[in-house]
Amino acid sequence: MELAGLAGDASFRQTVRRMVLSGGQDNRLEYGLSLRPLVIEHAGAALARAVAPESAGASAILARIFPGGLAEQESAAVITWLELVTEPRVERYWQLLSLLNGRQPGPPAVPAFAWLPAALRARR
């Protein structure tokens, strides 16, 4: 029922459409797939330890996620991309599909991905 509700929600479909269409502009999908494990590991650990995105400790975590750092323009592009893809309803959709296919869904990633743009903004 929940999955049908999501699929039937017009704003959910618009969000997914924006995500899909934005992926064709550059290599963001590939970038996102390589970034995901780093964000889950490091930003997820930051959340578990209650490291605030604006704290000094967040800088070390960002350095682990982006070892070479980010130029101002790159940082802005990453923040824009993260705001687009960090959507709890989309994550829930994938969790429900996993359950429907007899697989256990992975741990939630949205909180770690929401921490990241807040930490990047605090450094701008």
Phi, psi and omega in degrees: 000317182295319179296317178296322178297317178296311183297332180273353182277120184298320181290327176296313179298321177296319178299313180297320179299314178300319179298313182295314182294328180289334181291340181278350185282332182199204183265032183297325180296312178299318179298316180297321180293324179281332180282328186309308182297325178293318180294314181298316181293306189273312178289325176298319177294323178299318178296317180297327179266006179058041175279118181289141180301333182268001183280164178297325179297335180294331180299318179295324180291318177299323179295331177284327180281319180238078187305326179271001184076178179229134172291162182307314182293320177296317179301315179297319180293320179294318178299314179300315180296315180298321179296330178284315188271349181271079186235110182303326181292325179291318176300318179297321177304311180293325176297315180295321177296321177301312179299318179298328180268011175077017178249150176280128179293152177288172179294152180301134179254339185303317180301319179293320179289335175283330178294322187299308179295329178296320178291320178295316179299323181294340181264357184275000000 
